[in-house]
């Protein structure tokens, strides 16, 4: 059998990496894993630059227990003379394993990239029969939100339809670049300019790379934390917004791709999965592997929609014509983007999808999707229902942290039809918040054509709720002492630092009537305090634990995703 060196660079590659090693092992002459973080991924690593999800320990254990032929080599930054434990960039990591490669072929693999066993055998046979081949590229299927859904569209069909993964490896050859993977021969020639097997040839043979890159929320959080900090592109600066609005909520079903403004959407995948992915799914189902999965009810609802199917087909045709005509247009000015977005069909589709999922009674808040913000759909519905249940005569609500008005719109709509309703919206409207949030909010603010306050007022006016809203520009503590009314509903979603949340709680609970409702956003009871696995938003969870949960002053305590709702019994 030909000798293939598999090269893997990885940080936090579990649980996929262990299954991948088992998949590659029978085919490998050598497996070299370069573990650790580049400087842009510092927030995802230990102080020494290693994985925080057990990847490093798993690799060492695998070498002892599952490597009888001594195929696996583990390489770290320390061993390469990096005193701080961090790699400079991914190209450097890839070059580190190529310097140790002893195979005739170099096959680059990500931790979450898999192949069917029969396809790998076919590739091996092809290389053995055609040793003059210098490089092989693969078409790929990128899974998103679950194991049964594939991302497709403009990016995957026309912009990046293939990935370079397999290269001939001889004396004098050099690994030049990671983006895209590029290997040159001893004369400096890109191997893809010589005897190259293209992705079109591999697709014709039915051979694909299966990339499970966005299946788990863990992966999405980590990609956002990394790509937001890279210096080689600005394309991913809005990734926090992508995570909250597009990945976790599927708020824009025709722009599901991370960091890109290309038209991309989801389709169901009913085909065969690589054997070790099947094993991984079986382990998840049987409880042997415990890992958080993304809920897929919204995806299933979307894919079962006839109108979504029609829209996808129409876009596919438009993108094909755009490609064939070679129009000198780039997103966001592409032909399809204009036709679908500027005609309003895109926005209309999102609203109709929400109504279809939630029912006709929620049609009044379908427009919440037009406003940037950080609410799950279940929370949008809950806030609306809470507002609808307020007293019919002069209900008073207070919202601490309004930003552009997503939750303000929902609460105000819920108060419609009541006598003299008032929603006080308190916000400095300058994007000032806790440190992790300020960066995200500032980027959104800078993208607006007007100030945050002007955009907030415009949003409230456009959607017909401005008469209900009383805008208090400033910080919540500035209004607490002199606030003139007793409150029926209090929604706290301001600065998430512990001290700030505690002050909001103590300042404003006094104004809340007995029997009134408090809602506290971004409450997380996990040990680390936030779903990202860091300490960005520990404040709401700590205050909820200390002051609300198991406190007789509060009843009917419940959690809707990370929105805590409780009824005040007494002070």
C-alpha positions as CSV (number, residue, x, y, z in Angstrom):
1,X,0.0,0.0,0.0
2,X,1.2,3.5,-0.7
3,X,2.6,5.5,2.2
4,X,0.4,8.4,3.3
5,X,1.2,10.9,6.0
6,X,-2.0,12.4,7.5
7,X,-1.4,15.9,8.9
8,X,-3.8,17.4,11.4
9,X,-3.7,20.8,13.1
10,X,-6.1,21.1,16.0
11,X,-7.3,23.0,19.0
12,X,-10.3,21.8,20.9
13,X,-11.0,19.0,18.4
14,X,-13.2,16.8,20.6
15,X,-15.3,14.8,20.2
16,X,-14.7,14.5,16.4
17,X,-10.9,14.0,16.6
18,X,-10.9,10.7,18.4
19,X,-13.3,9.2,15.9
20,X,-11.3,10.6,13.1
21,X,-8.1,9.1,14.3
22,X,-9.8,5.7,14.4
23,X,-11.1,6.3,10.9
24,X,-7.6,7.2,9.5
25,X,-5.5,4.7,11.4
26,X,-6.0,1.7,9.0
27,X,-5.0,3.8,6.0
28,X,-2.1,5.7,7.6
29,X,1.6,5.3,7.2
30,X,1.9,8.2,9.7
31,X,-0.5,10.5,11.5
32,X,1.0,13.8,12.8
33,X,-1.2,15.9,15.0
34,X,0.0,19.5,15.7
35,X,-2.0,20.6,18.8
36,X,-2.4,24.0,20.3
37,X,-3.6,27.5,19.7
38,X,-2.5,30.3,17.4
39,X,-2.4,33.7,19.1
40,X,-5.8,34.7,17.7
41,X,-7.4,31.8,19.5
42,X,-5.8,32.6,22.9
43,X,-9.3,32.9,24.5
44,X,-10.0,29.3,23.6
45,X,-6.8,27.8,25.2
46,X,-5.1,27.2,28.5
47,X,-2.5,29.7,29.5
48,X,0.1,27.3,28.1
49,X,-1.7,27.3,24.7
50,X,-3.4,23.9,24.8
51,X,-7.0,22.7,24.2
52,X,-9.5,23.2,27.0
53,X,-11.8,20.3,26.0
54,X,-9.5,17.4,26.7
55,X,-8.0,17.1,23.2
56,X,-4.4,17.1,24.4
57,X,-5.1,14.5,27.1
58,X,-7.0,12.3,24.6
59,X,-4.1,12.4,22.1
60,X,-1.6,11.3,24.8
61,X,-4.0,8.5,25.9
62,X,-4.6,7.4,22.3
63,X,-0.8,7.0,21.8
64,X,-0.7,4.7,24.8
65,X,-3.8,2.6,24.3
66,X,-4.7,2.7,20.6
67,X,-1.4,3.1,18.6
68,X,0.1,-0.4,18.5
69,X,2.0,0.4,15.2
70,X,3.3,3.7,16.6
71,X,1.8,5.7,13.7
72,X,0.7,8.7,15.8
73,X,3.0,11.6,16.5
74,X,2.0,14.6,18.7
75,X,3.7,17.9,18.2
76,X,3.2,21.1,20.3
77,X,4.5,24.7,20.2
78,X,6.8,24.1,23.1
79,X,8.6,21.3,21.2
80,X,9.0,23.8,18.3
81,X,10.8,26.2,20.6
82,X,7.8,28.5,21.3
83,X,8.4,29.8,24.9
84,X,4.8,31.1,25.4
85,X,3.2,27.9,24.0
86,X,1.3,29.6,21.1
87,X,1.8,29.2,17.4
88,X,2.0,32.3,15.2
89,X,-0.4,31.1,12.5
90,X,-1.9,28.0,11.0
91,X,0.6,27.9,8.1
92,X,3.4,27.5,10.7
93,X,1.5,24.6,12.3
94,X,1.1,22.8,9.0
95,X,4.7,23.4,8.1
96,X,5.7,21.8,11.4
97,X,4.1,18.5,10.5
98,X,5.4,18.5,6.9
99,X,8.9,18.7,8.2
100,X,8.3,15.4,9.9
101,X,6.4,13.7,7.1
102,X,8.0,10.4,5.8
103,X,5.2,9.3,3.5
104,X,5.0,9.6,-0.3
105,X,1.8,11.5,0.0
106,X,0.6,14.3,2.3
107,X,-3.1,14.3,3.2
108,X,-4.3,17.3,5.2
109,X,-7.3,16.6,7.4
110,X,-9.2,18.8,9.8
111,X,-10.5,17.2,13.1
112,X,-14.1,17.3,11.8
113,X,-13.4,16.2,8.2
114,X,-14.2,12.6,7.3
115,X,-14.4,10.3,4.2
116,X,-16.3,7.1,3.4
117,X,-14.0,4.1,3.7
118,X,-14.8,3.0,0.2
119,X,-13.8,6.4,-1.1
120,X,-10.5,6.4,0.6
121,X,-9.8,2.9,-0.8
122,X,-10.6,4.3,-4.3
123,X,-8.3,7.3,-3.8
124,X,-5.5,5.0,-2.6
125,X,-6.0,2.8,-5.7
126,X,-5.9,5.8,-7.9
127,X,-2.7,7.1,-6.4
128,X,-1.0,3.7,-6.6
129,X,-2.0,3.3,-10.3
130,X,-1.1,6.9,-11.2
131,X,2.0,7.9,-9.2
132,X,2.5,10.9,-11.5
133,X,-0.5,12.6,-9.8
134,X,0.8,15.6,-7.9
135,X,-2.4,17.0,-6.1
136,X,-6.0,16.1,-5.5
137,X,-8.8,18.5,-4.6
138,X,-12.2,17.4,-3.2
139,X,-15.8,18.6,-3.5
140,X,-17.2,18.8,0.0
141,X,-20.4,18.6,2.0
142,X,-20.6,21.1,4.9
143,X,-23.0,20.0,7.6
144,X,-24.7,22.8,9.6
145,X,-26.9,22.7,12.7
146,X,-27.1,18.9,12.8
147,X,-26.0,15.7,11.0
148,X,-28.9,15.8,8.6
149,X,-28.5,19.2,7.1
150,X,-26.0,20.6,4.5
151,X,-25.2,24.2,3.7
152,X,-25.2,25.1,0.1
153,X,-25.7,28.1,-2.2
154,X,-23.5,30.7,-3.8
155,X,-20.3,30.1,-1.8
156,X,-20.3,26.4,-2.2
157,X,-21.4,26.2,-5.8
158,X,-19.4,29.0,-7.4
159,X,-17.0,30.7,-5.0
160,X,-15.3,27.8,-3.1
161,X,-16.6,24.5,-4.6
162,X,-13.5,22.5,-3.6
163,X,-10.8,22.2,-1.0
164,X,-7.1,21.2,-1.6
165,X,-6.2,18.3,0.7
166,X,-3.9,15.7,-0.9
167,X,-0.4,16.3,-2.3
168,X,2.5,14.3,-3.6
169,X,5.4,14.6,-1.1
170,X,9.1,14.3,-2.2
171,X,12.5,15.6,-1.2
172,X,12.7,19.4,-1.7
173,X,8.9,19.9,-1.7
174,X,7.6,22.6,0.6
175,X,4.3,23.5,2.2
176,X,3.8,27.1,1.2
177,X,0.4,28.3,2.6
178,X,-2.5,27.2,4.6
179,X,-5.1,29.4,2.9
180,X,-5.6,27.7,0.6
181,X,-3.4,24.6,1.3
182,X,-0.6,24.9,-1.2
183,X,2.5,22.7,-1.8
184,X,5.3,23.5,-4.2
185,X,7.8,21.1,-5.7
186,X,11.6,21.5,-5.6
187,X,11.4,24.0,-8.5
188,X,8.8,26.1,-6.7
189,X,5.9,25.1,-8.9
190,X,2.4,24.8,-7.3
191,X,1.6,21.1,-7.5
192,X,-1.9,21.9,-8.8
193,X,-0.3,23.3,-11.9
194,X,1.1,19.9,-12.8
195,X,-0.8,16.6,-12.7
196,X,-3.8,17.8,-10.7
197,X,-7.0,15.8,-10.0
198,X,-9.7,18.5,-9.7
199,X,-12.8,18.5,-7.5
200,X,-14.9,18.1,-10.7
201,X,-13.2,14.8,-11.5
202,X,-13.6,13.6,-7.9
203,X,-17.3,14.6,-7.9
204,X,-17.8,12.7,-11.1
205,X,-16.4,9.7,-9.3
206,X,-18.8,10.3,-6.4
207,X,-16.1,11.1,-3.9
208,X,-16.7,13.8,-1.4
209,X,-15.1,15.3,1.8
210,X,-17.6,15.3,4.6
211,X,-17.1,18.4,6.8
212,X,-19.0,18.4,10.1
213,X,-17.8,21.9,10.9
214,X,-21.1,23.5,12.2
215,X,-22.9,20.6,13.6
216,X,-22.4,21.4,17.3
217,X,-23.0,24.7,19.1
218,X,-19.6,24.2,20.6
219,X,-18.0,24.4,17.2
220,X,-19.9,27.6,16.3
221,X,-18.9,29.3,19.6
222,X,-15.3,28.4,19.1
223,X,-15.2,29.5,15.5
224,X,-16.7,32.9,16.4
225,X,-14.1,33.3,19.2
226,X,-11.3,32.6,16.8
227,X,-12.3,34.3,13.6
228,X,-13.4,37.5,15.3
229,X,-9.8,38.0,16.4
230,X,-7.9,37.1,13.2
231,X,-5.8,39.7,11.5
232,X,-5.7,38.3,8.0
233,X,-9.3,39.4,7.1
234,X,-12.1,41.6,8.3
235,X,-14.8,39.3,6.9
236,X,-15.7,37.8,10.3
237,X,-16.0,40.9,12.4
238,X,-19.8,40.5,12.7
239,X,-19.5,36.8,13.9
240,X,-21.1,37.4,17.3
241,X,-24.2,38.7,15.5
242,X,-24.1,35.7,13.1
243,X,-24.0,33.3,16.0
244,X,-26.9,34.8,17.9
245,X,-29.2,35.7,14.9
246,X,-28.3,33.1,12.3
247,X,-26.9,30.0,13.9
248,X,-28.7,29.8,17.2
249,X,-32.0,31.2,15.9
250,X,-31.9,30.7,12.1
251,X,-33.1,34.3,11.8
252,X,-31.9,34.6,8.2
253,X,-32.4,31.3,6.3
254,X,-30.8,32.5,3.2
255,X,-27.6,33.8,4.8
256,X,-26.6,31.0,7.1
257,X,-22.8,31.2,6.3
258,X,-20.4,32.5,8.9
259,X,-18.7,35.8,8.1
260,X,-19.9,35.9,4.5
261,X,-22.6,37.9,2.7
262,X,-23.1,35.2,0.1
263,X,-26.5,33.7,-0.4
264,X,-26.4,30.3,1.4
265,X,-29.1,28.1,2.6
266,X,-29.8,24.6,4.0
267,X,-30.9,21.4,2.4
268,X,-31.7,18.0,3.9
269,X,-29.0,15.3,3.6
270,X,-30.4,11.8,3.3
271,X,-27.2,10.1,2.0
272,X,-24.6,7.9,3.6
273,X,-22.3,9.2,6.4
274,X,-18.7,8.0,7.0
275,X,-18.6,5.0,9.2
276,X,-17.1,6.6,12.2
277,X,-19.6,9.5,12.1
278,X,-22.3,6.8,12.2
279,X,-20.5,5.4,15.3
280,X,-20.3,8.8,16.9
281,X,-24.1,9.5,16.3
282,X,-24.8,6.1,17.8
283,X,-22.7,6.9,20.9
284,X,-24.6,10.2,21.3
285,X,-28.0,8.5,21.0
286,X,-27.1,5.9,23.6
287,X,-25.6,8.3,26.0
288,X,-22.0,7.0,25.7
289,X,-21.0,10.4,24.4
290,X,-22.5,13.4,26.1
291,X,-22.4,16.6,24.0
292,X,-24.8,19.5,23.6
293,X,-26.6,19.4,20.2
294,X,-28.4,22.3,18.5
295,X,-32.2,22.0,18.6
296,X,-33.4,21.3,15.1
297,X,-37.1,22.1,15.3
298,X,-36.6,25.4,13.4
299,X,-34.6,23.7,10.7
300,X,-37.2,21.0,10.3
301,X,-40.0,23.5,10.1
302,X,-38.0,25.5,7.5
303,X,-37.2,22.5,5.3
304,X,-40.8,21.3,5.4
305,X,-42.0,24.7,4.1
306,X,-43.1,24.6,0.4
307,X,-42.4,28.3,0.0
308,X,-38.9,27.8,1.2
309,X,-38.4,25.0,-1.3
310,X,-39.7,27.3,-4.1
311,X,-37.5,30.2,-3.0
312,X,-34.4,27.9,-2.9
313,X,-35.1,26.7,-6.5
314,X,-35.5,30.3,-7.7
315,X,-32.3,31.4,-6.1
316,X,-30.4,28.5,-7.6
317,X,-31.6,29.5,-11.1
318,X,-30.7,33.1,-10.5
319,X,-27.2,32.3,-9.2
320,X,-26.6,30.0,-12.1
321,X,-27.5,32.7,-14.6
322,X,-25.4,35.2,-12.7
323,X,-22.5,32.8,-12.9
324,X,-23.0,32.0,-16.6
325,X,-23.3,35.6,-17.6
326,X,-20.2,36.5,-15.7
327,X,-21.7,39.7,-14.4
328,X,-19.1,41.9,-12.7
329,X,-21.0,41.9,-9.5
330,X,-19.9,40.8,-6.0
331,X,-22.0,40.4,-2.9
332,X,-23.8,42.2,-1.5
333,X,-24.5,43.7,-5.0
334,X,-24.9,40.4,-6.7
335,X,-27.9,40.0,-9.0
336,X,-29.6,37.4,-6.8
337,X,-29.1,39.4,-3.7
338,X,-30.8,42.4,-5.3
339,X,-33.7,40.4,-6.6
340,X,-34.4,38.6,-3.4
341,X,-33.6,41.2,-0.8
342,X,-34.4,44.5,-2.3
343,X,-37.8,43.4,-3.4
344,X,-38.6,42.6,0.2
345,X,-39.1,38.9,-0.4
346,X,-36.4,38.0,2.0
347,X,-37.9,40.0,4.9
348,X,-41.4,38.8,4.1
349,X,-40.2,35.2,4.1
350,X,-38.7,35.5,7.6
351,X,-41.9,37.0,8.9
352,X,-44.1,34.4,7.4
353,X,-41.9,31.6,8.6
354,X,-42.1,33.0,12.1
355,X,-45.9,33.1,11.9
356,X,-46.1,29.6,10.5
357,X,-44.0,28.3,13.4
358,X,-45.6,30.2,16.2
359,X,-49.2,30.7,15.0
360,X,-51.4,33.6,13.8
361,X,-51.7,35.1,17.2
362,X,-48.1,36.1,17.1
363,X,-48.3,37.9,13.8
364,X,-47.9,41.3,15.5
365,X,-44.4,40.6,16.6
366,X,-43.1,38.9,13.4
367,X,-41.3,42.2,12.6
368,X,-38.9,41.7,15.5
369,X,-36.7,39.8,13.0
370,X,-36.0,43.2,11.3
371,X,-34.2,44.5,14.3
372,X,-30.7,43.4,15.4
373,X,-30.6,41.9,18.9
374,X,-29.9,38.9,21.0
375,X,-33.1,37.0,21.8
376,X,-34.0,33.5,21.1
377,X,-37.4,33.0,19.4
378,X,-38.8,31.3,22.5
379,X,-37.9,34.4,24.5
380,X,-39.5,36.7,22.0
381,X,-42.8,34.8,22.4
382,X,-42.4,34.7,26.2
383,X,-41.9,38.4,26.5
384,X,-44.9,39.1,24.3
385,X,-47.1,36.7,26.3
386,X,-45.9,38.3,29.6
387,X,-46.8,41.7,28.3
388,X,-50.2,40.6,27.1
389,X,-50.9,39.3,30.6
390,X,-50.3,42.6,32.3
391,X,-53.2,44.6,33.8
392,X,-55.6,46.1,31.3
393,X,-55.6,49.5,32.9
394,X,-52.4,51.6,32.8
395,X,-49.8,48.7,32.8
396,X,-46.3,50.0,33.4
397,X,-43.2,48.1,32.1
398,X,-39.6,49.0,32.4
399,X,-36.8,47.7,30.2
400,X,-33.2,48.2,31.2
401,X,-31.0,47.9,28.1
402,X,-33.0,48.6,24.9
403,X,-30.3,48.9,22.2
404,X,-32.1,49.0,18.9
405,X,-35.5,47.9,20.2
406,X,-36.0,44.3,19.4
407,X,-37.3,43.4,22.9
408,X,-38.9,46.9,23.2
409,X,-41.0,46.2,20.1
410,X,-42.1,42.8,21.4
411,X,-43.1,44.1,24.9
412,X,-44.9,47.2,23.5
413,X,-46.8,45.1,21.0
414,X,-48.0,42.9,23.8
415,X,-49.3,45.9,25.7
416,X,-51.3,47.1,22.6
417,X,-55.0,47.4,23.2
418,X,-54.7,48.1,26.9
419,X,-55.7,51.4,28.5
420,X,-52.8,53.9,28.7
421,X,-49.9,51.4,28.5
422,X,-46.4,52.7,29.2
423,X,-43.0,51.1,28.4
424,X,-40.0,52.9,29.8
425,X,-36.9,52.1,27.8
426,X,-33.7,52.9,29.6
427,X,-30.4,52.9,27.7
428,X,-27.5,55.3,27.3
429,X,-27.7,54.5,23.5
430,X,-23.9,54.7,23.2
431,X,-23.1,50.9,23.0
432,X,-21.5,51.1,26.5
433,X,-22.0,47.9,28.4
434,X,-19.9,45.1,29.9
435,X,-16.5,44.6,28.1
436,X,-17.4,41.5,26.0
437,X,-20.7,43.1,24.8
438,X,-19.4,46.6,24.1
439,X,-17.2,45.4,21.3
440,X,-20.1,43.7,19.5
441,X,-22.6,46.5,20.2
442,X,-20.1,49.1,19.0
443,X,-19.5,47.3,15.7
444,X,-23.3,47.2,15.0
445,X,-23.6,50.9,16.0
446,X,-20.8,51.9,13.6
447,X,-22.6,50.1,10.7
448,X,-25.7,52.3,11.1
449,X,-26.3,55.4,9.0
450,X,-27.6,57.3,12.1
451,X,-27.0,57.2,15.9
452,X,-28.3,54.4,18.0
453,X,-30.9,56.6,19.6
454,X,-32.2,57.8,16.2
455,X,-32.3,54.2,14.9
456,X,-34.2,53.1,18.0
457,X,-36.8,55.8,17.6
458,X,-37.1,55.0,13.9
459,X,-37.7,51.4,14.7
460,X,-40.3,52.1,17.3
461,X,-42.0,54.6,15.0
462,X,-41.9,52.3,11.9
463,X,-43.6,49.5,13.8
464,X,-46.3,51.7,15.4
465,X,-45.3,51.4,19.1
466,X,-43.6,54.8,19.7
467,X,-46.7,56.2,21.5
468,X,-46.3,53.4,24.1
469,X,-42.6,54.0,24.6
470,X,-41.0,56.5,27.0
471,X,-37.3,56.8,26.2
472,X,-35.0,57.5,29.1
473,X,-31.5,58.2,27.8
474,X,-28.9,57.4,30.4
475,X,-27.9,54.7,32.8
476,X,-30.4,52.8,34.9
477,X,-29.1,54.0,38.3
478,X,-29.6,57.6,37.2
479,X,-33.4,57.1,37.2
480,X,-34.0,54.6,39.9
481,X,-34.2,56.9,43.0
482,X,-36.7,59.3,41.4
483,X,-38.7,56.9,39.2
484,X,-42.3,58.0,39.6
485,X,-44.4,54.8,39.1
486,X,-45.0,51.3,40.5
487,X,-44.0,48.7,37.9
488,X,-46.0,45.7,36.6
489,X,-43.2,44.2,34.5
490,X,-39.4,44.7,34.8
491,X,-37.0,43.4,32.1
492,X,-33.3,43.6,33.0
493,X,-30.9,43.3,30.1
494,X,-28.2,45.9,30.7
495,X,-24.6,45.7,31.7
496,X,-23.9,42.0,32.5
497,X,-21.1,42.6,35.0
498,X,-22.0,41.1,38.4
499,X,-22.0,44.5,40.2
500,X,-24.1,46.2,37.5
501,X,-26.7,43.4,37.5
502,X,-26.9,43.4,41.3
503,X,-27.4,47.2,41.4
504,X,-30.1,47.0,38.7
505,X,-31.8,44.2,40.8
506,X,-31.6,46.1,44.1
507,X,-32.5,49.5,42.6
508,X,-35.5,48.4,40.6
509,X,-37.1,45.5,42.5
510,X,-38.4,48.1,45.0
511,X,-40.5,49.6,42.3
512,X,-41.9,46.3,41.2
513,X,-45.4,45.7,42.6
514,X,-46.2,42.6,44.6
515,X,-47.4,40.1,42.0
516,X,-45.3,41.9,39.3
517,X,-43.0,40.0,36.9
518,X,-39.3,40.3,36.6
519,X,-37.4,38.9,33.6
520,X,-33.6,38.7,33.7
521,X,-31.8,38.0,30.4
522,X,-28.6,36.0,29.8
523,X,-28.9,33.8,32.9
524,X,-26.7,30.8,32.8
525,X,-26.4,28.3,35.7
526,X,-23.4,26.3,34.3
527,X,-20.2,26.3,36.3
528,X,-18.5,28.7,34.0
529,X,-21.4,31.2,33.7
530,X,-21.9,31.5,30.0
531,X,-22.7,29.2,27.1
532,X,-19.4,30.1,25.4
533,X,-17.5,28.4,28.2
534,X,-15.9,31.5,29.5
535,X,-16.7,34.2,32.1
536,X,-18.2,36.8,29.8
537,X,-21.7,36.9,31.3
538,X,-21.6,35.5,34.8
539,X,-23.4,38.4,36.4
540,X,-27.1,37.5,35.6
541,X,-26.7,33.9,36.7
542,X,-25.0,34.8,40.0
543,X,-27.6,37.4,40.9
544,X,-30.4,35.0,40.0
545,X,-28.8,32.3,42.2
546,X,-28.2,34.6,45.1
547,X,-31.4,36.7,45.1
548,X,-34.2,34.9,43.3
549,X,-33.9,31.1,43.1
550,X,-35.1,29.5,46.3
551,X,-36.0,32.9,47.8
552,X,-39.5,33.0,49.3
553,X,-39.8,36.6,48.0
554,X,-40.1,35.2,44.5
555,X,-42.4,32.5,43.0
556,X,-43.1,30.9,39.7
557,X,-39.4,30.9,38.8
558,X,-38.7,29.5,35.3
559,X,-36.0,29.6,32.7
560,X,-36.7,30.0,29.0
561,X,-33.4,29.3,27.3
562,X,-31.3,31.9,29.2
563,X,-34.2,34.2,30.2
564,X,-35.2,33.9,33.8
565,X,-38.8,34.9,34.7
566,X,-40.1,35.2,38.3
567,X,-43.1,36.7,40.1
568,X,-42.5,39.0,43.0
569,X,-44.3,37.9,46.2
570,X,-43.1,40.6,48.6
571,X,-40.0,42.7,49.3
